[in-house]
Each structure stands twice: as C-alpha cells, then as structure tokens.
C-alpha cells in the first residue's frame, strides 16, 4: 500500500492486518517492480515499529535505544529483520494462494523459529492479579539487538498452525502486496484498507467507465 511520506520524508507505519507478523510484513510495499516505501530504514525505526505494534513494551524499547550497540550490530540486526520479513512474505503469499510454501523458505523460517523459541521460558507472574499463574517470558528481551523479532516469530507460528490461516489474504491493490486476515462476515474483503487501495481501485474504475463513454 504505497503512501506519501510525511513532511519529514518518513513513511508512517500502519497496523491494519489483524496480526503482528503480518503487520511486520507490511513494513514495505511488495510491488512487481521490487520493494517500495521501506519503513524499516534503520535500526531505530525497527525498534520504533516494534514498540508501536506492541511486539515489545516501551520499557524494552527504551532499553534497546539506550544500549550501546555498535553500528555493525545495528546494521546486522536490521539485515536479519529484513531477511525474516522476506521469508515470511514468501511463505504467507503462497499459503494465501492455496499453495505449499517453498521448502527452502520453510526451512529458513524454522531455523529462525528454533532460535527464538530457545529464548522462551516460564516466569512467576507479577502483580496481585496474576493469581499465581506462571507467565511466558523471553530470556534476553531488551538486551539482544534482534529480540523484537521473537514475538513476531511467535505470532507467525501461531497463525500458520491455526485455523485463521484460512483467512489470510493479499491485498488486491496495484503495487501493494500487503497482507491481512479477512475477518469480515462475508469473507469478501479485498483491500488492506478501503480508504487507500480500495479508494484507488474505485477511482480507477470510474475513470475507465468515463473514458469508455467518451
């Protein structure tokens, strides 16, 4: 879903998919001519996306911003994030079209997933409302430069192994490629956003009809 950058030249994040891992895929536009409107421009924007999406808390985002990661570490983390995003896009896109994922991409995703799940552990709940129940937590959250990707992988695994994967769709908009879960009553949602891709398609149809009458 190509959008115009703001006054500062930064293309804003949007969260319209209904799933964290799909929102992560939607941090760039997937066009036939290649990637467009890259929103993960640097490491700081990756941290900002993770906080804005709810993947990490504000406290974790602050810790990541305050840690003295080297330029090399930040560049490497951004590269890993974009690699994961590409893998997820390929896997999701094929499943949305009722096709099995490419084996190579599936293996790569499982490697990412294995590394992330190795960080999961159970911890005692905090606060009076916990009722003594244990809580899922992440070892190293806030100290590892790629830790914001762990909840993304958790979300992707839950989606791909759950019933809602049948609702996975790719936007019908031209030069978009964004993905979403179609939770509409009739299951006929076609656009990532009606106000953008849907409106453009409507305007294009109107123009073609007008031109035809002329």
N, C-alpha and C positions, 0 to 999 in steps of 0.2 A: 504494500500500500504506500506508494510514493506520496510524500507530503512535502510541503515547502518548509525549509529551515526557518527557525525563528530569527529575530534580529541579530542574535549572536552567532548565527550560522550553524547552530546545533539543531539536529533533527530530534524532536521530542520522542520519548518512549510512550507507547500506548499498550494498554493491557485489556485486550478485547477477546482473547481466545477461550477463556474459561479454564485454563490450565497453566501452571507455572512453566513447564517445559516447552509448551507451545509458545508462550509469551517470549521465552528465550530465543526460540527460532525466529520469532517475529521482530528481532532487533535489527533486521536488514531486509530489504526488498529483494525477492528472488525473481529476477526477470530473465527473459530469453537471451538478453544481451549481457548477462552477468549480474553481479551484486550491485545494488544501488541504495543510496541513502544509508550508509553504515552508521549505526548508532553506537556501537562499541568502538569508538575511535581511539581510546586509550584505556589504561588500567583504571583511572579514576572514574570513567564513565561505566566501566564494568561493575565497580563497587556501587556506584550510584544506582544502576539498574537493579542490582541485587537487593538493595535496601528498598527501593521504590516498589518492587514486585512482591516484597515480603519474604524473599528467599533467605535473607538474613535480617537481624534486628538492627536498630540504629546503633546500639552499643557495639555490635560486631563490626558494623561499617566504620565506626569511629576508630576502633582498634586497628582495622586494616589500613585506614588512612594514616594513622599515627605511627605505624610500624615502619622502620627504616629499611624497607625492601629496596634492593639495588635496582637500577634501571634495567639491568639484564633480567632480574627476577620478574619485574613487572611486564616486560616485553614477552618473556616466556609464558607467563600466566595468561596474557591476552591471546597469545597464539594458541594455547591449549583450549581456551574458551571458544575461539572461532572454529577450531578443529572439531570440538564436540558439537557445536551448533550445526556444522555442515553434515556431520554424521547423522544427527537427529533429523535434520531436514530430509535427507535421503531415505531414512527408514520410515518416517512419518508419511512422506509423499507417496511411497509405494503402497503402504498399507491403506492410505486414503483412496487409492485407485484399485483396491482389492488385489494387490499383488504382493507376493512374499518379498521381504527385504533382501537386498543383496547380501550374500554370505559374508563378504569382506567387511561391509559396514556393520553387520550384526556382531561379528567377532570384535570389531573395534569398540562398539558400544558396550559389549560385555566386559571388555578389559577396563574401560572407564568405570563401569558399574562395580566391578570387583574391587577396584581400588577405593571407591567411595564407601561401599558397604563395609570395608575393613575398618572404617572410622566410626561406625555406629556402635553405641553401647547403651545400656540401661543405666539411668542415674536416679537417685532419690528425688522425688518431687519437692518443689519449694513452695511455701505459702500454705495457709490454712485450708485452702480449698482443694488441695491435692488428694486428700482422703487416704494418704499412704500409698497411693498408686505410683509405680515407677514410671519414668518418662524416657522416651527416646532422646538421645543426645549425640553430639558429634565430637569425637576426640580431635582437638586441634582447631576447632572452629574459632576464627579470629586471629589465628597465628600462621596459618598456611595461606599463601597468596591465591590459591585456587579453591579455597574452602567454599566459596559461594556456589560452586558448581555441584557440590554434593547434594543439596536439596533439589536441584534441577534434575539430577540423575534419579533420585528417589521418586520424583514426580513422574518422570518419563517411564520408569519401570512399572509404576502403579497403573499408568494409563495403558501401556502396551499389553499388560497382563490382565486388564479388567474389561468389563462389559462396555464401558464408554468408548473404547477404541472404535466401536462400530459407528460412533457419531463424529469421527474425525473427518474433517473436510479441508479442502484447499480453496481459497477464495477464487471466484470466477472472474475477478477483475483483471484487466490487462496490466501487465508489468507489476504484479503484486506478489503472488506466491505465499501470502500469509496463510496461517492455518488456525483452525478453531474447532471447538466442539459444538455441533449443531444440537442444541437442547430445545429448539423450537417445538411447538406442539405438533406441527405437521411435518417436521423434519425436512423442510424445503428451504432452509436458509442458504443463500448463495454467496453472501458477501462477508468479509471480515467486519466491515462497517457499512451500513446503508448510507450514512452521511458522506462517505468518501467514494469507495469503489462502486457502491450501488447508485449513488447520485451521478457519477460519471457515466455509467452504463445507460442510465435513463436519459441523460442529456445527449449521449451519442445516438441512441435510437431515435430521439426526437429530431436530431439534425438529419439523420438519414431519411426519415419519413418526409421531412420538409424539403429536402433536396430532391427526393423522388417525385413529389408533387410538382416541383418547379420544372 
